[in-house]
Amino acid sequence: MPAPSPSSSTPSTDISDRKPCSHPTAMNGFLKLNSATTSQDGTTSLSISFVDCTVDPANDKDVDYTPTSSATVPVRPGAQVQIVQLDNNLQTVAADWLVDHQVVSTPYFYYQDDAQHQITALQEIYHP
């Protein structure tokens, strides 16, 4: 499901008009992927920034991501990671794919985590 894309246009002049971005109900929120590494034991970890997302309801391409905190988090083995392909379709990849590849669209993802704060699912947010 595509999300609103960031815009190079001037943001809404009244910040109070902005609305929170929506995310799939199975996901916990939004994050920016900064980098990914795999340790010797095969565990993939992500350096991320958790972000708040707001959109101008009058222009769904006017999206702002605001970092709220940063962390390094492990990805649970078998986690579903979906990235946007060149044809704009989602492709499921192993988490370690993120170590050596660059995402096509943006570094922003919907995420799901568990009680141990391990990533259990990621879905890249499509931005045209």
N, C-alpha and C positions, 0 to 999 in steps of 0.2 A: 504494500500500500504506500504510494508516494506521499511524502510529507511536503509541506511548503518549502520552497527553496529560498536561500538567502538572496538578497537583492543588492545591486550596486546603486540603486536609486536612493534618494533621500528618505530616511525613515519618517514615520508619522510624527508630526510636530507635537502631538499630545500623547505622552507616554501612557496616560491613563486609558487611552483607547485600545492599547495592546491587550491581547488575550493569551493565556497559556496555550502552547501547542498541545495537540492531542497525540497520544501514542496507543499502540495496540493494547488491549486490556490485559494480555498475558505478560506484557513488559512492565518494568518498574520505572523507567524514565529514560533519560538521554545521557550520552557520554560522548566525549571527543577522544578518539584513539590517538595517542601521542607516539607510541611505539610498542613493539611486541618482541619478546625474547623467549627462547626455550632453554631450560636448564639441562644439565647433564642427565638428570633422571627423566627427561622428556616432558616435564611440566611446562606449559606455556603460561607466561605472565604478561599482563598488559599494563603499560604505563598510561593512565587515563586522567582526564579531567571530567568530573561530573559537571553537567551544565543544566541550567534552567533555559527553557526555550519559550519565547513569546513571538506572536505573529500579529501583524496589523490586519484586522478583519476586512478592511477595505482593499487590501492588496496582499494576497496570500503568498506572494514572492518576497515580501518584506519580513524576514525572519531574523531574530537576534538570538544568539546563544551566549549566555553569560556563565562563565566558570564559577562554580560554587566551592569546589574542593578538588584536590588531586590525590591520587593513590596509585599504588601498584597492586594489582589484584590477580590471583590465579584464575585460570580457566579450567573448569571441571572437565575431566576427560569425557569425551563424547558429546560435549556441548554443541548445540546447533549454531553454526556461524554462517550467516548469509551475507553475501556481498553482491553489489550491483555489477553486472557484466556490461560490456560495451554496447550491447543491444538493449540495455536498461532492464533486463530480466534479472531476477535473483538467482544466484547459484549458491548451493551449500558447499562449504569447504571445511577442512579440518582447521582447528584454531591455529596450528603452527604455520598455516599458509600465510597468516598475517606477518610473520617474521620476515619473510623474503619477498613479499609482494606489496604493491601499493594499491589501495582501493581506487576505483575509477571515478566515483562521484565526489564524495567528501569524506572527511575523517569522522563524521558524526553517525552515531548508531543509537538505536533503541537497545536497551539491555534488560536482562533478567538475571537476578542473582538469588542465591540460596541463603539460608540462615548462617552459614559459615562465610558469607561474603565472597563466594566463588561465583564467577560468571557461568551461567548455565545456558544462556542464549544471547546472541547478538544479531541484529539485523541492520545493515547499512541503510541509511536514509537516502533515498533517491532525491537528487537535486538537479533539475535540468539546466 
